[in-house]
Amino acid sequence: MTLQLERPLRYPDTGSKPLMDKRARWLVVLGFALPGSAQLLAGNRRLGRFGLGATITLIVLGLLALAGVLFARDLTLSILLNPIVLLVVQVLIVAYAVLWLVLGFDTLRLTRLVRVSTGWRVPIAVLSVVLTLLPVGAAAWAATTVNAARGAIGEIFVNAAPSVDPVDGRYNILLLGVDLGADREGLRPDSISLISVDAETGQSAMIGLPRELVEMPFPETSPMYEVHPNGFCAGPNAFGEYGGCLTTGYLNAIYSEVEVVNDPQYSYLYEGMYPDAVSRGSSPGIEATKDAVAGATGLEVQFYVLIDMHGFAALIDALGGVTVDVQVPIPVGGREDEVTGEWVDVAWWIEPGLQTLDGENAQWYARARHLTAGSDFDRMDRQRELQAAILAQMDPANVLLHFQEIAAAGSDLVKTDIPSSMLAYFVTLANKARQFTPVTFNMTPPEVDQEFPDYDQIHALVAQTIAAATPVPETTEPVEE
């Protein structure tokens, strides 16, 4: 077969137009289907062998990666999501794109267009250029996508610690929604949730905590317990017989209590009580907040994920908007008239009904407290609804289509102390979680009074929520004889 092709391809009868037409078409098709083969048959054999070898090597690596994803997903993803491996992949893509470009235009040279019949010259030239440039363009997109992924992973997952085992079969992750605007001092979460995920099945429970929750008990192992042994700001504590603290005493004020207000009571936090917080991508204020949420829910909080509301809007725009069912009109901007009590100077309204919101409108939908029943509690529900809607739209096709925008938004959107070594595992777990509807529990009235919380009762309600999000063991029915 090789000899039969090689004779007319390498040593053609240049005086035969039909033969030269057929030869040119063959070379272009072969050069596209198996880069390097055209040079091997009709050109520089050394270049052909190199191109063919590079092509076969990439095909084998691609097949190995596919087999790894199918049969050893966690191990393969842990390798492929490593920033160094991604850099190697990016370099290989760029190098092969350059090689493809060289092979493509060399193949066009080998066709000897001047010997091809007039009617075939333009079609062959156009086909050759298109089949050369389209794959190079695809490779350029792939290289920039890999670069975006590498940058996002490096910026978000700064914790290089080893993997952490689940607690009672679950991973508990604190989700903080904050506004990190330049005019805001410290970190005051607007949205506080605890996500508890079954380590095997991905079944999840979402527990919403009011930002104005008070007197959260700290675990005895927490350094905050030494200052507040009877709950945050509750007496007696280090501030006095009747308690006290330096801020409002709310759950969302703990970060400021520890880090923004400079007081000797908390100086020991910077002298070794949370010694590895910063190196893990966290901070003493966040660690203290994790301890407070652990005390309030009865669950050990292992990691946190912080979502900035500004990056949150960029993510939604990158996804092409988010679809939610708006229950009541939500004002964008405006103020309350001191005389009439009406809401005036509204830029526009987010009307009730099924709406696809862009980033700006989604921000207003998540943060608005005015003209909504329940104020903060109602806002908590809307924020959880948005979180669920975003997760629902993070399907593989949509993520791939908008990957670079999502990665760019993600580096500004998210901070976390989840170890980079667990990234592949959590990607797999998130994929499993998509088949389940999260079980939700919000600490809102009538179940929970945020001003006078009964934490024994709250722990029981949280335990019920976790039980509802835990897979039921399969039982074997006895076989009747």
C-alpha positions as CSV (number, residue, x, y, z in Angstrom):
1,M,0.0,0.0,0.0
2,T,2.8,2.4,0.9
3,L,4.7,1.7,-2.3
4,Q,1.6,2.0,-4.4
5,L,0.9,5.4,-2.9
6,E,4.5,6.5,-2.7
7,R,5.3,6.1,-6.4
8,P,2.7,8.5,-7.8
9,L,2.9,10.8,-4.7
10,R,6.7,11.1,-4.5
11,Y,7.5,10.7,-8.2
12,P,4.3,11.8,-10.0
13,D,3.9,12.3,-13.7
14,T,3.8,16.1,-13.6
15,G,2.5,16.3,-17.1
16,S,-0.7,14.5,-16.2
17,K,-3.3,17.0,-14.9
18,P,-5.8,14.3,-13.7
19,L,-3.0,12.5,-11.8
20,M,-1.7,15.8,-10.2
21,D,-5.3,16.7,-9.2
22,K,-5.8,13.4,-7.5
23,R,-2.4,13.5,-5.9
24,A,-3.1,17.0,-4.5
25,R,-6.4,15.9,-3.0
26,W,-4.8,12.8,-1.4
27,L,-2.0,14.8,0.1
28,V,-4.3,17.4,1.7
29,V,-6.6,14.8,3.1
30,L,-3.8,12.6,4.4
31,G,-2.0,15.6,5.9
32,F,-5.2,16.5,7.8
33,A,-6.2,13.0,8.9
34,L,-2.7,12.0,10.0
35,P,-0.3,14.9,10.2
36,G,3.2,13.9,9.0
37,S,2.0,11.3,6.6
38,A,2.1,13.6,3.6
39,Q,5.7,14.4,4.3
40,L,6.5,10.7,4.8
41,L,5.0,9.8,1.4
42,A,6.0,12.8,-0.7
43,G,8.3,15.1,1.1
44,N,10.9,15.3,3.9
45,R,10.8,11.9,5.5
46,R,12.5,13.1,8.7
47,L,9.9,15.8,9.2
48,G,7.2,13.3,8.3
49,R,8.4,10.8,10.9
50,F,8.6,13.5,13.5
51,G,5.2,14.8,12.8
52,L,3.7,11.3,12.6
53,G,5.4,10.3,15.9
54,A,4.1,13.5,17.6
55,T,0.6,12.8,16.3
56,I,0.5,9.2,17.4
57,T,2.0,10.2,20.8
58,L,-0.7,12.8,21.4
59,I,-3.4,10.3,20.3
60,V,-2.1,7.7,22.8
61,L,-1.9,10.3,25.6
62,G,-5.5,11.4,24.8
63,L,-6.7,7.8,24.9
64,L,-4.9,7.2,28.2
65,A,-6.5,10.3,29.7
66,L,-9.9,9.2,28.5
67,A,-9.4,5.7,29.9
68,G,-8.2,7.2,33.2
69,V,-11.3,9.4,33.5
70,L,-13.6,6.4,32.8
71,F,-11.8,3.9,35.0
72,A,-9.7,5.8,37.5
73,R,-11.4,9.2,37.7
74,D,-10.1,10.5,41.0
75,L,-6.5,9.6,40.2
76,T,-6.6,11.0,36.7
77,L,-8.3,14.2,37.7
78,S,-5.8,14.8,40.5
79,I,-3.0,14.5,37.9
80,L,-4.7,16.6,35.2
81,L,-5.7,19.3,37.7
82,N,-2.2,19.8,39.0
83,P,-0.9,23.3,37.9
84,I,2.5,21.9,36.8
85,V,0.8,19.2,34.7
86,L,-1.5,21.8,33.2
87,L,1.5,23.9,32.3
88,V,3.1,20.8,30.5
89,V,-0.2,20.2,28.7
90,Q,-0.4,23.9,27.6
91,V,3.2,23.7,26.3
92,L,2.5,20.5,24.4
93,I,-0.7,22.0,22.8
94,V,1.2,25.1,21.7
95,A,4.1,23.1,20.4
96,Y,1.9,20.7,18.4
97,A,-0.1,23.7,17.0
98,V,3.1,25.1,15.6
99,L,4.1,21.7,14.2
100,W,0.6,21.4,12.6
101,L,1.0,24.8,11.0
102,V,4.4,23.8,9.6
103,L,3.1,20.5,8.3
104,G,0.0,22.0,6.9
105,F,1.7,24.7,4.8
106,D,4.4,22.2,3.8
107,T,1.7,19.9,2.6
108,L,0.3,22.7,0.5
109,R,3.8,23.1,-1.0
110,L,4.0,19.4,-1.8
111,T,0.8,19.6,-3.9
112,R,2.6,21.5,-6.6
113,L,-0.4,23.7,-7.4
114,V,1.2,25.0,-10.6
115,R,0.9,21.5,-12.0
116,V,-2.7,21.0,-10.9
117,S,-5.5,21.8,-13.4
118,T,-6.8,25.3,-13.2
119,G,-10.2,24.3,-11.9
120,W,-8.8,22.5,-8.9
121,R,-6.1,25.0,-7.8
122,V,-8.3,27.4,-5.7
123,P,-10.4,24.6,-4.1
124,I,-7.3,22.6,-3.1
125,A,-5.5,25.8,-1.8
126,V,-8.6,26.9,0.2
127,L,-9.2,23.4,1.6
128,S,-5.5,23.1,2.6
129,V,-5.5,26.4,4.4
130,V,-8.8,25.8,6.2
131,L,-7.8,22.3,7.3
132,T,-4.5,23.9,8.6
133,L,-5.9,27.0,10.4
134,L,-9.0,25.6,11.9
135,P,-7.2,23.0,14.1
136,V,-4.5,25.6,15.0
137,G,-7.3,28.0,16.1
138,A,-8.9,25.2,18.2
139,A,-5.5,24.5,19.7
140,A,-5.0,28.2,20.6
141,W,-8.4,28.1,22.3
142,A,-7.5,24.9,24.2
143,A,-4.2,26.4,25.3
144,T,-5.8,29.6,26.6
145,T,-8.5,27.5,28.4
146,V,-5.8,25.4,30.0
147,N,-4.0,28.5,31.0
148,A,-7.2,30.0,32.5
149,A,-7.7,26.8,34.5
150,R,-4.1,26.7,35.7
151,G,-4.4,30.4,36.8
152,A,-7.7,29.9,38.6
153,I,-6.5,26.7,40.4
154,G,-3.3,28.4,41.5
155,E,-5.1,31.5,42.8
156,I,-8.0,29.8,44.5
157,F,-6.5,26.6,46.0
158,V,-3.5,28.0,47.8
159,N,-3.7,25.3,50.6
160,A,-1.0,22.7,49.8
161,A,-1.9,20.5,52.8
162,P,-2.6,16.8,52.4
163,S,-6.1,15.4,52.0
164,V,-8.4,15.5,55.1
165,D,-10.7,12.6,56.1
166,P,-14.4,13.2,56.5
167,V,-16.1,13.5,59.9
168,D,-18.7,10.9,60.5
169,G,-18.7,10.2,56.8
170,R,-19.3,13.8,55.7
171,Y,-17.4,16.9,54.7
172,N,-18.8,20.1,56.3
173,I,-18.0,23.3,54.4
174,L,-18.8,26.8,55.6
175,L,-20.1,29.0,52.7
176,L,-19.7,32.8,53.3
177,G,-21.2,35.4,51.0
178,V,-19.5,38.7,51.5
179,D,-19.2,42.2,50.0
180,L,-15.6,43.0,49.8
181,G,-16.1,46.6,48.6
182,A,-13.4,49.2,49.2
183,D,-15.8,51.1,51.5
184,R,-16.2,48.2,53.9
185,E,-13.8,47.5,56.7
186,G,-13.2,43.9,57.5
187,L,-15.3,40.9,56.4
188,R,-19.0,40.9,57.3
189,P,-20.8,38.0,55.7
190,D,-24.2,38.8,54.3
191,S,-24.9,35.1,53.8
192,I,-23.8,32.2,56.0
193,S,-24.5,28.6,55.2
194,L,-23.0,25.2,56.2
195,I,-22.9,22.6,53.4
196,S,-22.7,19.1,54.7
197,V,-21.8,16.5,51.9
198,D,-21.9,12.7,52.2
199,A,-18.3,11.6,51.4
200,E,-19.5,8.6,49.3
201,T,-22.7,9.6,47.6
202,G,-22.5,13.4,47.4
203,Q,-25.9,13.8,49.1
204,S,-25.9,17.2,50.7
205,A,-27.6,19.2,53.4
206,M,-27.6,23.0,53.3
207,I,-28.0,24.7,56.7
208,G,-28.7,28.5,56.6
209,L,-27.6,30.5,59.6
210,P,-28.9,34.1,60.3
211,R,-26.1,36.6,60.2
212,E,-27.6,38.2,63.5
213,L,-27.5,34.9,65.4
214,V,-26.3,35.5,69.0
215,E,-24.4,33.7,71.8
216,M,-23.1,30.9,69.6
217,P,-21.2,28.4,71.9
218,F,-17.6,27.7,71.0
219,P,-16.2,24.1,71.2
220,E,-14.0,23.7,74.1
221,T,-11.1,23.0,71.8
222,S,-11.5,26.4,70.2
223,P,-9.2,29.3,71.3
224,M,-12.3,31.5,71.4
225,Y,-13.7,29.3,74.2
226,E,-11.1,30.9,76.6
227,V,-12.6,34.4,76.0
228,H,-16.3,33.3,75.6
229,P,-16.8,30.1,77.5
230,N,-20.6,30.6,77.7
231,G,-21.2,31.7,74.1
232,F,-20.2,34.6,72.1
233,C,-20.5,37.8,74.2
234,A,-22.5,35.9,76.9
235,G,-21.4,36.3,80.5
236,P,-19.4,35.6,82.4
237,N,-16.5,35.9,80.0
238,A,-13.1,37.5,79.7
239,F,-14.8,40.9,79.4
240,G,-16.7,40.7,82.7
241,E,-19.2,39.0,84.9
242,Y,-22.1,40.1,82.7
243,G,-20.3,39.3,79.4
244,G,-19.7,41.6,76.6
245,C,-17.6,41.9,73.4
246,L,-16.2,44.6,71.1
247,T,-18.8,44.4,68.3
248,T,-22.5,43.7,67.9
249,G,-22.2,40.1,69.1
250,Y,-23.7,38.8,66.0
251,L,-22.4,35.8,64.1
252,N,-21.3,37.9,61.1
253,A,-19.3,40.2,63.4
254,I,-16.9,37.6,64.7
255,Y,-14.3,38.3,62.0
256,S,-14.3,42.0,62.9
257,E,-14.3,41.1,66.6
258,V,-11.0,39.1,66.2
259,E,-9.2,40.9,63.4
260,V,-10.4,44.5,62.9
261,V,-10.9,45.6,66.5
262,N,-7.4,45.6,68.0
263,D,-7.9,44.4,71.5
264,P,-5.5,42.6,73.9
265,Q,-8.2,40.0,74.6
266,Y,-7.6,38.5,71.2
267,S,-3.8,39.2,70.8
268,Y,-3.1,35.5,71.6
269,L,-4.8,34.5,68.4
270,Y,-1.9,36.0,66.6
271,E,0.6,34.3,68.8
272,G,0.1,30.7,68.0
273,M,-3.6,29.8,68.7
274,Y,-4.4,29.6,65.0
275,P,-0.8,29.2,63.9
276,D,-1.4,27.7,60.4
277,A,-4.5,29.7,59.4
278,V,-2.8,32.0,56.9
279,S,-0.6,29.3,55.4
280,R,-3.8,27.3,54.7
281,G,-5.5,30.2,52.9
282,S,-7.6,31.1,56.0
283,S,-7.3,33.7,58.8
284,P,-7.9,33.9,62.5
285,G,-11.2,35.7,61.9
286,I,-12.5,33.0,59.5
287,E,-11.3,30.2,61.8
288,A,-13.1,31.8,64.7
289,T,-16.3,32.0,62.5
290,K,-15.9,28.3,61.7
291,D,-15.7,27.5,65.4
292,A,-18.8,29.6,66.1
293,V,-20.8,27.8,63.3
294,A,-19.5,24.4,64.6
295,G,-20.8,25.3,68.1
296,A,-24.2,26.5,66.7
297,T,-24.8,23.5,64.5
298,G,-23.1,20.7,66.4
299,L,-21.1,19.8,63.3
300,E,-17.3,20.1,62.9
301,V,-16.5,22.6,60.2
302,Q,-13.5,21.5,58.1
303,F,-13.3,24.1,55.3
304,Y,-14.7,27.4,54.2
305,V,-15.5,28.9,50.8
306,L,-15.8,32.7,50.7
307,I,-17.8,34.2,47.8
308,D,-17.4,37.9,47.0
309,M,-20.7,39.4,45.8
310,H,-18.9,41.4,43.0
311,G,-17.3,38.2,41.6
312,F,-20.7,36.5,42.1
313,A,-22.2,38.9,39.5
314,A,-19.3,38.2,37.1
315,L,-19.9,34.4,37.4
316,I,-23.6,34.7,36.6
317,D,-22.8,36.9,33.6
318,A,-20.2,34.3,32.5
319,L,-22.9,31.6,32.8
320,G,-25.3,33.6,30.6
321,G,-27.6,34.6,33.5
322,V,-29.4,32.6,36.1
323,T,-33.1,31.6,36.1
324,V,-35.1,32.0,39.3
325,D,-38.8,32.2,40.2
326,V,-39.3,35.8,41.6
327,Q,-42.1,35.8,44.2
328,V,-42.4,39.5,44.9
329,P,-41.3,42.7,43.1
330,I,-37.7,43.6,44.1
331,P,-36.6,47.2,43.8
332,V,-33.2,48.0,42.3
333,G,-31.9,51.1,44.2
334,G,-34.3,53.6,45.7
335,R,-35.0,54.9,49.2
336,E,-37.9,55.2,51.6
337,D,-39.8,58.6,51.5
338,E,-39.7,59.9,55.1
339,V,-43.1,61.5,54.7
340,T,-45.2,58.9,52.8
341,G,-43.2,55.8,53.8
342,E,-43.2,54.7,50.1
343,W,-40.2,53.4,48.3
344,V,-39.1,56.0,45.7
345,D,-36.3,56.7,43.2
346,V,-36.2,53.1,42.1
347,A,-34.1,52.5,39.0
348,W,-36.2,49.6,37.9
349,W,-38.0,46.6,39.4
350,I,-37.3,42.9,39.2
351,E,-40.9,41.7,38.4
352,P,-42.5,38.5,39.8
353,G,-42.4,35.4,37.6
354,L,-39.8,33.1,36.1
355,Q,-36.9,35.5,35.3
356,T,-33.4,35.0,33.8
357,L,-31.3,37.5,35.8
358,D,-27.9,38.9,34.8
359,G,-25.2,39.5,37.3
360,E,-26.3,43.0,38.4
361,N,-30.0,42.0,38.9
362,A,-29.0,38.8,40.6
363,Q,-27.0,40.9,43.1
364,W,-30.0,43.0,43.9
365,Y,-32.2,40.0,44.1
366,A,-29.8,38.4,46.6
367,R,-29.1,41.4,48.8
368,A,-32.4,43.4,48.8
369,R,-34.1,43.7,52.2
370,H,-36.6,46.4,51.5
371,L,-40.2,45.7,50.7
372,T,-39.8,42.0,51.3
373,A,-41.6,40.2,54.1
374,G,-39.2,38.7,56.7
375,S,-36.4,41.1,55.8
376,D,-33.1,39.1,56.5
377,F,-34.9,35.8,56.6
378,D,-36.5,36.3,53.3
379,R,-33.2,37.4,51.9
380,M,-31.6,34.2,53.2
381,D,-34.1,32.2,51.2
382,R,-33.4,34.1,48.0
383,Q,-29.7,33.7,48.4
384,R,-30.0,30.0,48.9
385,E,-32.3,29.9,45.8
386,L,-29.7,31.7,43.8
387,Q,-26.9,29.3,45.0
388,A,-29.0,26.3,44.0
389,A,-29.9,27.8,40.6
390,I,-26.2,28.6,39.8
391,L,-25.2,25.0,40.7
392,A,-28.0,23.7,38.4
393,Q,-26.6,25.7,35.5
394,M,-23.0,24.6,36.0
395,D,-23.5,21.7,33.6
396,P,-20.4,20.5,31.7
397,A,-21.6,21.9,28.4
398,N,-22.2,25.4,29.8
399,V,-19.0,25.4,31.8
400,L,-17.0,24.4,28.8
401,L,-18.6,27.0,26.6
402,H,-17.9,29.8,29.0
403,F,-14.9,28.3,30.8
404,Q,-12.5,31.2,30.4
405,E,-15.0,33.7,31.7
406,I,-15.9,31.4,34.6
407,A,-12.3,30.9,35.5
408,A,-11.6,34.6,35.4
409,A,-14.6,35.3,37.6
410,G,-13.7,32.5,39.9
411,S,-10.3,33.9,40.7
412,D,-11.9,37.1,41.9
413,L,-15.0,35.3,43.3
414,V,-13.8,32.5,45.6
415,K,-11.3,32.1,48.4
416,T,-11.0,28.8,50.2
417,D,-8.9,26.6,52.4
418,I,-9.9,23.4,50.7
419,P,-6.5,21.7,49.9
420,S,-5.5,21.5,46.3
421,S,-4.8,17.8,46.8
422,M,-8.6,17.3,47.3
423,L,-9.7,19.3,44.2
424,A,-10.2,16.2,42.0
425,Y,-12.1,14.4,44.7
426,F,-14.5,17.3,45.2
427,V,-15.0,17.6,41.5
428,T,-16.1,14.0,41.4
429,L,-18.2,14.4,44.5
430,A,-19.9,17.5,43.1
431,N,-20.8,15.5,40.0
432,K,-22.4,12.8,42.2
433,A,-24.3,15.5,44.1
434,R,-26.1,16.7,41.0
435,Q,-28.4,13.7,41.1
436,F,-29.8,14.6,44.5
437,T,-31.9,17.5,45.7
438,P,-30.2,19.2,48.7
439,V,-32.0,18.9,52.0
440,T,-32.3,22.4,53.5
441,F,-32.8,23.8,56.9
442,N,-32.8,27.5,57.7
443,M,-32.5,28.7,61.2
444,T,-35.4,31.0,61.0
445,P,-38.7,31.4,62.9
446,P,-40.7,29.6,64.1
447,E,-38.1,26.8,64.5
448,V,-35.3,29.1,65.7
449,D,-35.4,32.5,67.5
450,Q,-32.2,34.1,66.5
451,E,-32.4,36.5,69.5
452,F,-32.9,33.7,72.1
453,P,-31.6,30.6,70.4
454,D,-31.9,27.2,72.1
455,Y,-28.8,25.4,70.8
456,D,-29.8,22.0,72.1
457,Q,-32.9,22.2,70.0
458,I,-30.9,23.6,67.0
459,H,-28.5,20.7,67.3
460,A,-31.4,18.2,67.2
461,L,-32.9,19.9,64.1
462,V,-29.5,19.9,62.4
463,A,-29.2,16.2,63.2
464,Q,-32.6,15.5,61.6
465,T,-31.5,17.4,58.5
466,I,-28.3,15.4,58.2
467,A,-30.2,12.2,58.7
468,A,-32.5,13.1,55.8
469,A,-29.4,13.7,53.6
470,T,-27.7,10.5,54.5
471,P,-28.2,7.4,52.3
472,V,-30.2,4.6,53.8
473,P,-28.2,1.4,54.0
474,E,-29.4,-1.3,51.7
475,T,-31.0,-4.3,53.5
476,T,-31.1,-7.8,52.1
477,E,-34.6,-9.3,52.3
478,P,-34.7,-12.8,53.7
479,V,-35.4,-15.4,51.1
480,E,-38.5,-17.4,51.8
481,E,-38.1,-21.1,51.5
